[in-house]
Amino acid sequence: MRARPVAWRRVEGGYTAAERWVLQLDDGRSLFAKLATNDNTVRWIRAEHFVYERIAGDFLPRLLGFDDGDYPLLLLEDLSGGSWYHEWTAANVQRVCDLLARVAATKLPADFPIAKAPLDGFIGWQGIAKAPEEFLALGLVTPAWLAHALPALLAAEAALDFSGDALLHFDVRSDNLCFLPDGRTILVDWNWAGRGNAAFDLIGWLPSLQAEGGPAPWTILPDAGPAMVTALCGYFAVRAGAPPQGSPIRNLQTAQLKCALPWTARVLDLPPPGNQQTRRRPMKMKNANAMKNGWSVAVSGQSSNGVPKTRHYVVAIEDEAKALSAVEAVIEKAEVATISSPVGANLLELRNILPGEVRMLGGAVRRRPAGT
């Protein structure tokens, strides 16, 4: 480009550490500049440039220049004249659905990479099974709900099939969508793009759509695959409760999780997740190294007014025979509903409710004992 910048303004907001500027040139044009500032943004800007060089589509901002120095600089079409704040009318929802269909149908060059994100990030329920404290501390589900749901969540997540030849953006949200006056709908921030299952971008967008006042995901995609919905929900679930709490990215992930959880419950035929009224206090770790083996048991009975109730316990004993003996002590106090195999994970204590080795806990894989 031979024109020279004569004015510039910094673009604020968003979730990237890259510097972003809108430059006014001496020939009257304007452009958008994105400059890397650290190792992550160096990789991301180079990955984004790779997409712009190899993909053609009216859903991409126009590539105007690239300087691949130590801190790469990407120059793109200025989209300042477009709309970034969307009212989710039926027409606008359909506009994005049509966009994502065009993206998925884009012909890819042979060297376009397979998406890496499913291999790296979509095992959230596995992480929660091992250490559920941060997720439960969000108060979106009860420990009892997690205990009941976890086997189905893990099985669905493990069934995820991401194979395919569709172009995937992998980060479809309103802050990456621009509606231009000329009728184009633009997707920005293509650094996560890859080749994969055509269903993902639409499934991945719908929780954020609902969080912004749009329709519920299942009204748009009533036959969504349970594995992909569950894996997406696990992605949000394992991250939303992690530090730093209160940061913009954690707030966003929590908002998406609040919409993805009910959707996951529906596709897996699980009870609706717990709400704020059933919230427990955040749990703290208790001697995790000494509690890596244990048995858990869900005990059912009736309260004094005849209403059925279930409590979930864990027996934190490394010796299996002692664990079984302690479980028998629990059974003496109530009718047993289900009993688990050794959980083999970090266990959490809420409070002592029975003597000896028994602790109250939600979150175990359950099976019925022999003879029941």
VEXDREN-510237 format. One record per atom (N, C-alpha, C): x, y, z. Coordinates in steps of 0.2 Angstrom, whole numbers, padded with zeros to 4 digits, always signed. Example, Ala and Ser with C-alpha at 12.3 -4.5 7.8 and 13.67 -1.06 7.14 Angstrom:
BEGIN
+0066-0028+0039+0062-0022+0039+0066-0016+0039+0064-0011+0035+0068-0005+0036+0064+0000+0039
end
This chain:
BEGIN
+0004-0006+0000+0000+0000+0000+0004+0006+0000+0003+0011-0004+0007+0017-0005+0004+0023-0001-0002+0022+0001-0005+0028+0005-0002+0028+0012-0002+0033+0015+0001+0034+0022-0005+0036+0027-0004+0033+0033-0009+0035+0038-0008+0042+0041-0014+0046+0041-0014+0052+0044-0018+0053+0050-0021+0048+0052-0025+0048+0058-0026+0041+0060-0027+0040+0067-0029+0033+0069-0032+0033+0076-0036+0028+0077-0039+0028+0084-0039+0020+0086-0038+0019+0093-0037+0013+0095-0044+0010+0096-0045+0003+0095-0051+0000+0096-0051-0004+0102-0056-0003+0107-0056-0006+0113-0061-0011+0114-0061-0015+0119-0065-0021+0120-0063-0027+0117-0067-0032+0118-0065-0039+0115-0061-0043+0120-0059-0048+0118-0055-0053+0122-0048-0055+0120-0046-0051+0115-0039-0052+0113-0034-0047+0116-0028-0050+0117-0022-0045+0119-0019-0042+0113-0021-0043+0107-0018-0040+0101-0020-0032+0101-0016-0028+0099-0018-0021+0098-0022-0020+0092-0027-0016+0092-0031-0015+0086-0033-0008+0085-0032-0006+0079-0032+0001+0077-0036+0002+0070-0040+0008+0070-0043+0010+0063-0038+0016+0061-0036+0015+0055-0031+0020+0052-0035+0024+0046-0034+0030+0046-0036+0034+0041-0030+0036+0036-0031+0035+0030-0025+0036+0025-0026+0042+0021-0020+0044+0019-0020+0051+0015-0024+0051+0009-0026+0045+0006-0030+0045+0000-0037+0044+0001-0039+0045+0008-0046+0045+0010-0049+0038+0012-0045+0033+0011-0047+0026+0013-0046+0025+0021-0049+0020+0023-0048+0018+0030-0047+0010+0030-0043+0008+0035-0042+0001+0036-0042-0001+0043-0042-0007+0045-0042-0010+0052-0035-0014+0052-0031-0012+0058-0025-0015+0059-0025-0019+0065-0022-0025+0065-0021-0029+0071-0014-0031+0072-0011-0029+0078-0004-0030+0079-0003-0035+0085+0001-0040+0084+0003-0045+0089+0007-0042+0095+0005-0044+0101+0009-0041+0107+0012-0046+0111+0011-0053+0110+0014-0058+0114+0014-0064+0110+0017-0070+0113+0018-0076+0109+0011-0079+0106+0006-0078+0111-0001-0081+0108-0003-0077+0102-0003-0070+0103-0006-0066+0097-0002-0067+0091+0005-0068+0092+0009-0070+0086+0006-0076+0082+0005-0081+0086+0002-0087+0083-0005-0086+0080-0009-0082+0083-0016-0081+0081-0016-0077+0075-0012-0072+0075-0012-0067+0069-0010-0071+0063-0004-0075+0064-0002-0079+0058-0007-0084+0056-0010-0087+0060-0016-0092+0058-0021-0089+0055-0023-0083+0057-0029-0079+0054-0027-0077+0047-0021-0075+0046-0018-0073+0039-0018-0079+0035-0016-0085+0037-0017-0091+0033-0024-0092+0030-0029-0091+0034-0036-0092+0032-0037-0087+0026-0036-0080+0027-0037-0075+0022-0034-0076+0016-0028-0079+0016-0024-0081+0010-0027-0087+0006-0030-0091+0009-0032-0098+0006-0040-0098+0005-0044-0094+0008-0051-0095+0008-0054-0089+0004-0059-0090+0000-0062-0085-0003-0070-0085-0001-0072-0079+0001-0079-0079+0003-0081-0072+0005-0088-0071+0003-0090-0064+0005-0091-0063+0012-0090-0068+0016-0091-0068+0024-0085-0066+0027-0079-0065+0023-0073-0063+0026-0071-0056+0025-0068-0053+0030-0066-0046+0028-0060-0046+0023-0060-0041+0019-0055-0041+0014-0048-0040+0017-0043-0044+0014-0036-0044+0016-0033-0038+0012-0030-0033+0016-0027-0028+0013-0019-0028+0013-0016-0031+0018-0009-0032+0019-0007-0036+0025-0001-0038+0025+0002-0042+0031+0009-0041+0031+0012-0040+0037+0019-0039+0038+0021-0045+0043+0024-0050+0041+0026-0055+0046+0033-0054+0049+0033-0049+0054+0039-0048+0058+0039-0052+0064+0043-0050+0069+0043-0053+0075+0036-0052+0079+0033-0047+0077+0026-0046+0080+0021-0044+0074+0018-0049+0071+0015-0048+0064+0010-0043+0064+0009-0040+0059+0004-0035+0058-0001-0037+0052-0008-0037+0054-0013-0039+0049-0017-0033+0047-0018-0031+0041-0022-0026+0038-0028-0028+0035-0034-0026+0037-0040-0029+0034-0045-0023+0033-0050-0025+0029-0056-0020+0028-0058-0017+0034-0059-0011+0034-0062-0007+0040-0070-0009+0040-0072-0012+0045-0079-0013+0046-0083-0009+0051-0080-0003+0052-0083+0002+0057-0090+0004+0055-0091+0004+0049-0098+0006+0046-0103+0001+0047-0102-0005+0049-0107-0010+0050-0110-0010+0057-0114-0015+0058-0118-0015+0065-0115-0021+0069-0112-0020+0075-0110-0025+0079-0114-0027+0085-0120-0023+0086-0124-0024+0091-0131-0026+0088-0133-0033+0089-0138-0036+0085-0145-0037+0089-0150-0035+0087-0157-0037+0090-0159-0043+0086-0160-0049+0091-0160-0055+0088-0168-0057+0086-0170-0053+0080-0176-0054+0077-0175-0061+0073-0181-0064+0071-0181-0070+0067-0177-0069+0061-0177-0063+0058-0174-0061+0052-0166-0061+0053-0164-0058+0058-0157-0058+0060-0154-0065+0062-0158-0069+0065-0156-0076+0067-0155-0080+0060-0160-0079+0056-0160-0083+0049-0154-0080+0045-0152-0074+0046-0146-0071+0042-0140-0075+0044-0139-0076+0051-0133-0079+0053-0133-0087+0051-0139-0090+0052-0140-0097+0050-0138-0098+0043-0140-0093+0038-0138-0094+0031-0131-0093+0030-0128-0088+0034-0121-0087+0034-0117-0093+0035-0119-0096+0041-0115-0102+0043-0116-0108+0038-0121-0108+0035-0122-0113+0030-0117-0112+0024-0116-0106+0022-0112-0104+0017-0105-0105+0019-0103-0104+0025-0096-0105+0028-0095-0113+0027-0099-0117+0030-0098-0124+0030-0098-0127+0023-0101-0124+0018-0101-0126+0011-0095-0124+0007-0090-0120+0010-0085-0117+0006-0080-0123+0005-0077-0122-0002-0072-0127-0004-0066-0126-0001-0063-0131+0002-0056-0130+0006-0050-0132+0002-0045-0129+0002-0039-0131-0002-0036-0137+0002-0032-0141-0001-0030-0148+0001-0025-0147+0008-0022-0141+0008-0018-0140+0014-0021-0137+0020-0028-0136+0020-0031-0133+0025-0032-0138+0031-0030-0136+0037-0029-0141+0043-0035-0143+0046-0035-0149+0048-0040-0152+0052-0041-0148+0059-0047-0146+0061-0048-0142+0067-0044-0146+0073-0040-0142+0077-0037-0145+0083-0041-0144+0089-0045-0139+0089-0049-0138+0096-0053-0144+0099-0056-0148+0095-0060-0154+0098-0055-0158+0102-0049-0159+0099-0044-0164+0102-0041-0161+0109-0041-0154+0109-0038-0151+0114-0042-0148+0120-0049-0147+0118-0053-0143+0123-0059-0146+0124-0062-0151+0121-0068-0154+0122-0069-0160+0126-0065-0160+0132-0065-0165+0137-0067-0163+0143-0071-0158+0143-0073-0154+0150-0076-0158+0155-0081-0163+0153-0084-0167+0158-0079-0172+0161-0074-0174+0158-0069-0178+0161-0065-0174+0166-0064-0168+0165-0060-0164+0170-0065-0163+0176-0071-0162+0175-0076-0161+0180-0077-0167+0185-0077-0173+0181-0077-0179+0185-0071-0180+0190-0065-0177+0188-0059-0178+0192-0059-0173+0198-0062-0167+0196-0061-0161+0201-0067-0156+0200-0073-0158+0203-0079-0154+0201-0080-0148+0205-0075-0146+0210-0077-0141+0215-0078-0134+0211-0074-0132+0206-0075-0126+0203-0082-0125+0199-0083-0131+0196-0090-0131+0193-0096-0130+0197-0095-0134+0203-0101-0134+0208-0101-0128+0211-0096-0124+0212-0096-0118+0216-0100-0113+0212-0101-0114+0205-0105-0109+0201-0112-0109+0204-0114-0114+0207-0121-0115+0209-0126-0116+0204-0124-0118+0198-0129-0119+0192-0132-0126+0193-0129-0131+0196-0132-0138+0197-0130-0140+0205-0134-0144+0207-0133-0147+0214-0128-0153+0213-0125-0154+0219-0120-0161+0218-0125-0167+0217-0131-0167+0219-0135-0173+0217-0136-0173+0210-0137-0168+0207-0139-0168+0199-0133-0170+0196-0127-0168+0198-0121-0170+0194-0119-0177+0195-0121-0180+0201-0120-0187+0203-0124-0191+0198-0130-0189+0197-0135-0193+0192-0133-0192+0185-0131-0186+0183-0130-0184+0176-0123-0186+0173-0118-0187+0178-0111-0188+0175-0110-0194+0171-0113-0200+0172-0112-0205+0168-0114-0204+0161-0120-0201+0160-0123-0199+0153-0118-0194+0150-0116-0189+0154-0112-0183+0151-0105-0186+0148-0102-0190+0152-0096-0193+0150-0097-0197+0144-0102-0201+0144-0103-0206+0138-0104-0202+0132-0108-0197+0132-0110-0193+0126-0104-0189+0124-0100-0186+0129-0094-0182+0127-0089-0187+0123-0088-0193+0126-0083-0198+0123-0086-0200+0116-0092-0199+0114-0094-0201+0107-0094-0196+0102-0091-0190+0104-0090-0184+0099-0086-0186+0093-0089-0185+0087-0086-0186+0081-0085-0180+0077-0079-0177+0077-0078-0171+0074-0076-0171+0066-0076-0177+0064-0073-0178+0057-0078-0174+0052-0075-0172+0046-0079-0169+0041-0074-0164+0037-0077-0162+0032-0073-0157+0027-0076-0150+0027-0080-0148+0032-0083-0141+0032-0078-0136+0034-0078-0130+0032-0074-0125+0035-0078-0123+0041-0074-0123+0047-0077-0121+0053-0073-0114+0056-0077-0110+0058-0074-0104+0061-0072-0105+0069-0076-0108+0072-0075-0111+0079-0075-0106+0085-0078-0100+0083-0079-0095+0088-0084-0090+0086-0090-0093+0084-0096-0088+0082-0099-0086+0088-0099-0079+0088-0103-0075+0094-0104-0068+0091-0108-0065+0094-0111-0058+0091-0105-0053+0090-0100-0054+0095-0094-0049+0094-0090-0051+0089-0091-0057+0085-0087-0058+0079-0091-0058+0073-0097-0055+0074-0102-0055+0068-0103-0047+0067-0103-0046+0060-0104-0039+0058-0109-0039+0052-0114-0035+0053-0119-0034+0048-0118-0027+0044-0116-0028+0038-0114-0022+0034-0120-0019+0030-0120-0013+0029-0126-0010+0025-0127-0012+0018-0121-0015+0015-0122-0018+0009-0125-0025+0008-0127-0027+0014-0130-0034+0015-0126-0040+0017-0119-0038+0016-0115-0044+0018-0115-0045+0026-0114-0051+0028-0113-0053+0035-0106-0056+0036-0102-0053+0040-0095-0054+0040-0093-0058+0047-0089-0063+0046-0086-0066+0052-0079-0064+0053-0077-0062+0059-0070-0059+0060-0067-0064+0065-0060-0063+0066-0056-0067+0071-0056-0075+0069-0053-0076+0063-0052-0083+0061-0047-0087+0063-0044-0085+0068-0037-0089+0071-0039-0096+0073-0045-0098+0075-0046-0105+0077-0049-0109+0071-0049-0107+0065-0053-0110+0060-0049-0117+0058-0053-0121+0055-0051-0128+0053-0056-0132+0050-0054-0138+0048-0058-0142+0044-0062-0147+0049-0068-0148+0048-0071-0153+0053-0079-0154+0052-0082-0156+0057-0090-0157+0056-0094-0151+0055-0098-0151+0050-0101-0145+0048-0106-0143+0053-0108-0147+0058-0114-0145+0063-0111-0140+0068-0104-0140+0069-0102-0137+0075-0103-0129+0075-0102-0125+0070-0102-0118+0071-0109-0116+0073-0115-0119+0070-0121-0117+0072-0123-0119+0080-0121-0126+0081-0122-0128+0088-0118-0123+0093-0112-0122+0091-0108-0117+0095-0110-0110+0096-0114-0108+0091-0117-0101+0092-0123-0101+0096-0127-0106+0096-0134-0105+0099-0134-0103+0107-0129-0106+0111-0130-0104+0118-0129-0096+0119-0124-0093+0115-0123-0086+0116-0129-0082+0113-0132-0085+0108-0138-0082+0105-0143-0081+0110-0145-0087+0114-0150-0086+0119-0148-0082+0125-0141-0082+0126-0139-0077+0132-0140-0070+0130-0140-0068+0124-0141-0061+0122-0149-0060+0120-0153-0064+0122-0160-0063+0121-0163-0066+0115-0160-0071+0112-0162-0074+0106-0166-0080+0109-0168-0084+0104-0172-0090+0105-0168-0096+0109-0171-0101+0112-0168-0106+0115-0165-0111+0109-0159-0114+0110-0156-0118+0105-0160-0123+0102-0164-0126+0106-0168-0132+0104-0174-0130+0099-0176-0124+0099-0181-0121+0095-0178-0120+0088-0172-0119+0087-0168-0118+0081-0166-0125+0078-0163-0129+0082-0160-0135+0080-0163-0141+0085-0169-0143+0083-0172-0148+0088-0169-0155+0088-0165-0156+0082-0162-0163+0082-0155-0163+0082-0152-0158+0086-0145-0158+0087-0142-0164+0090-0136-0166+0088-0133-0172+0090-0131-0171+0098-0133-0176+0102-0131-0176+0109-0124-0175+0111-0120-0179+0107-0112-0179+0108-0110-0172+0107-0111-0168+0102-0108-0161+0101-0111-0156+0106-0118-0157+0107-0120-0152+0112-0117-0153+0119-0116-0159+0121-0114-0161+0128-0106-0159+0128-0102-0160+0123-0095-0158+0123-0095-0151+0123-0099-0147+0119-0099-0140+0120-0100-0137+0127-0105-0140+0130-0107-0138+0137-0101-0140+0142-0098-0145+0141-0092-0147+0145-0087-0142+0144-0086-0140+0138-0081-0135+0137-0082-0129+0141-0088-0126+0141-0090-0120+0145-0089-0122+0153-0092-0128+0154-0093-0130+0161-0086-0130+0165-0081-0133+0162-0074-0134+0165-0070-0127+0165-0072-0122+0161-0069-0116+0161-0072-0110+0165-0079-0111+0165-0083-0105+0168-0081-0104+0176-0080-0109+0179-0078-0108+0187-0071-0107+0188-0066-0107+0183-0059-0107+0184-0057-0099+0186-0052-0098+0189-0049-0091+0190-0047-0089+0183-0047-0082+0182-0049-0077+0187-0057-0076+0186-0060-0077+0192-0068-0076+0192-0069-0068+0191-0074-0067+0188-0076-0060+0187-0073-0057+0181-0068-0060+0177-0065-0058+0171-0070-0058+0165-0069-0054+0160-0074-0054+0155-0075-0061+0151-0070-0065+0151-0070-0071+0147-0074-0076+0152-0073-0076+0158-0076-0081+0163-0084-0079+0163-0085-0072+0163-0092-0070+0163-0096-0073+0157-0092-0072+0151-0095-0074+0145-0096-0082+0145-0091-0086+0147-0092-0093+0147-0098-0095+0152-0098-0091+0158-0104-0093+0162-0111-0092+0159-0111-0086+0155-0117-0085+0152-0119-0090+0147-0114-0092+0143-0115-0098+0138-0117-0104+0141-0114-0106+0147-0115-0112+0151-0122-0112+0153-0125-0106+0156-0132-0106+0158-0137-0108+0153-0135-0107+0147-0139-0109+0141-0138-0116+0139-0132-0118+0139-0130-0124+0136-0132-0130+0141-0132-0129+0148-0134-0134+0152-0141-0137+0151-0146-0132+0151-0153-0135+0150-0153-0138+0143-0150-0136+0138-0150-0139+0131-0147-0146+0132-0141-0147+0135-0138-0154+0136-0143-0158+0140-0146-0156+0145-0151-0160+0149-0157-0162+0145-0159-0158+0140-0164-0160+0135-0162-0166+0131-0156-0165+0128-0154-0170+0123-0152-0176+0126-0150-0176+0132-0148-0182+0136-0154-0185+0140-0160-0182+0140-0166-0184+0144-0164-0184+0151-0160-0179+0153-0159-0178+0160-0164-0174+0164-0164-0174+0171-0168-0169+0174-0165-0162+0173-0169-0157+0173-0167-0150+0173-0162-0149+0178-0156-0145+0176-0151-0144+0181-0154-0139+0187-0150-0140+0193-0153-0136+0198-0152-0128+0197-0155-0124+0201-0155-0117+0200-0152-0114+0207-0153-0107+0207-0150-0104+0212-0153-0105+0219-0160-0107+0219-0163-0109+0225-0160-0115+0228-0157-0119+0224-0155-0126+0227-0147-0125+0228-0144-0119+0228-0137-0119+0228-0134-0120+0235-0129-0124+0234-0125-0125+0241-0119-0120+0241-0116-0120+0247-0110-0116+0247-0104-0119+0243-0100-0115+0241-0094-0118+0237-0090-0123+0242-0088-0128+0239-0085-0134+0242-0077-0133+0242-0074-0135+0247-0067-0134+0248-0064-0141+0248-0058-0142+0246-0054-0148+0245-0052-0150+0252-0052-0157+0254-0050-0159+0260-0045-0165+0259-0039-0164+0260-0034-0169+0260-0034-0173+0253-0034-0170+0248-0035-0173+0241-0030-0179+0240-0024-0179+0243-0019-0185+0242-0022-0191+0246-0025-0190+0251-0027-0195+0255-0034-0198+0253-0037-0195+0248-0044-0197+0246-0044-0199+0239-0039-0202+0236-0039-0203+0229-0043-0210+0228-0044-0214+0233-0048-0220+0232-0054-0219+0236-0060-0222+0234-0066-0222+0239-0072-0225+0235-0077-0226+0239-0083-0228+0237-0088-0223+0238-0093-0222+0234-0099-0217+0235-0105-0221+0235-0110-0219+0239-0116-0222+0239-0122-0217+0240-0127-0218+0236-0133-0213+0236-0138-0217+0240-0141-0214+0246-0145-0217+0250-0152-0213+0250-0157-0217+0249-0164-0215+0248-0168-0217+0254-0173-0213+0256-0178-0214+0261-0183-0209+0261-0187-0208+0267-0192-0204+0267-0191-0199+0273-0193-0193+0272-0192-0188+0278-0198-0189+0282-0199-0185+0288-0204-0186+0293-0211-0185+0290-0211-0181+0284-0218-0179+0281-0219-0184+0276-0215-0189+0275-0217-0194+0270-0214-0193+0263-0210-0187+0262-0208-0185+0255-0201-0189+0254-0201-0192+0248-0195-0196+0247-0189-0191+0246-0183-0193+0248-0177-0189+0248-0171-0194+0247-0166-0191+0244-0160-0195+0242-0154-0190+0245-0149-0194+0248-0143-0191+0250-0137-0195+0247-0132-0191+0245-0126-0194+0242-0120-0194+0247-0117-0199+0248-0111-0200+0252-0105-0202+0249-0099-0201+0251-0093-0204+0249-0090-0207+0255-0087-0213+0254-0083-0217+0259-0076-0216+0257-0072-0212+0260-0065-0211+0258-0060-0215+0262-0060-0221+0259-0055-0226+0263-0052-0230+0257-0045-0230+0258-0041-0234+0252-0042-0241+0252-0044-0244+0258-0045-0251+0259-0052-0253+0257-0053-0257+0251-0059-0258+0249-0064-0262+0254-0061-0267+0257-0065-0270+0262-0068-0266+0268-0064-0261+0270-0066-0256+0275-0071-0252+0272-0070-0250+0265-0075-0246+0262-0082-0249+0262-0082-0256+0260-0088-0259+0260-0092-0259+0267-0087-0260+0272-0090-0261+0279-0093-0254+0281-0090-0249+0279-0093-0242+0281-0099-0241+0277-0099-0243+0271-0106-0242+0267-0111-0246+0270-0110-0252+0273-0115-0255+0277-0118-0251+0283-0113-0248+0286-0115-0243+0291-0120-0238+0289-0119-0235+0283-0123-0230+0280-0130-0234+0279-0130-0240+0276-0136-0243+0274-0141-0244+0280-0138-0245+0286-0141-0246+0292-0146-0240+0294-0144-0234+0291-0147-0228+0293-0152-0226+0288-0152-0229+0282-0157-0228+0277-0158-0233+0272-0163-0233+0268-0163-0238+0262-0158-0236+0257-0154-0241+0255-0149-0239+0250-0153-0239+0243-0151-0234+0239-0154-0233+0232-0148-0236+0227-0143-0233+0227-0137-0236+0222-0131-0235+0226-0126-0239+0223-0119-0239+0226-0114-0239+0220-0109-0235+0221-0104-0234+0216-0098-0239+0216-0094-0239+0211-0088-0243+0211-0083-0237+0214-0077-0239+0215-0072-0234+0217-0071-0228+0212-0071-0222+0215-0072-0217+0211-0065-0214+0208-0060-0216+0212-0053-0214+0209-0052-0207+0208-0055-0202+0211-0054-0195+0209-0053-0191+0216-0051-0185+0215-0051-0180+0221-0058-0180+0223-0059-0181+0230-0066-0180+0233-0067-0174+0237-0073-0172+0238-0074-0165+0241-0078-0166+0247-0077-0163+0252-0081-0164+0258-0085-0157+0259-0092-0158+0260-0096-0153+0262-0097-0152+0269-0099-0157+0273-0099-0157+0280-0100-0164+0283-0098-0165+0289-0099-0172+0292-0106-0173+0293-0109-0178+0291-0116-0179+0293-0117-0186+0296-0112-0191+0295-0112-0197+0299-0105-0198+0302-0105-0202+0307-0098-0203+0310-0093-0207+0306-0087-0208+0308-0082-0212+0305-0080-0209+0298-0080-0213+0293-0077-0212+0287-0082-0209+0282-0088-0208+0283-0093-0206+0278-0093-0198+0278-0094-0196+0272-0094-0189+0270-0099-0188+0265-0103-0182+0265-0108-0181+0260-0105-0178+0254-0107-0181+0248-0104-0179+0242-0109-0180+0236-0110-0176+0231-0113-0177+0225-0108-0178+0220-0108-0182+0215-0104-0183+0209-0101-0189+0208-0104-0195+0210-0101-0201+0209-0105-0205+0203-0101-0209+0200-0104-0214+0195-0107-0219+0199-0114-0221+0197-0118-0226+0201-0119-0232+0198-0120-0238+0201-0123-0244+0199-0127-0247+0205-0132-0251+0203-0135-0255+0208-0131-0261+0211-0131-0262+0217-0128-0268+0220-0131-0274+0218-0127-0279+0218-0130-0286+0216-0136-0288+0220-0141-0291+0217-0147-0293+0221-0152-0288+0222-0152-0282+0219-0157-0277+0220-0161-0276+0213
end
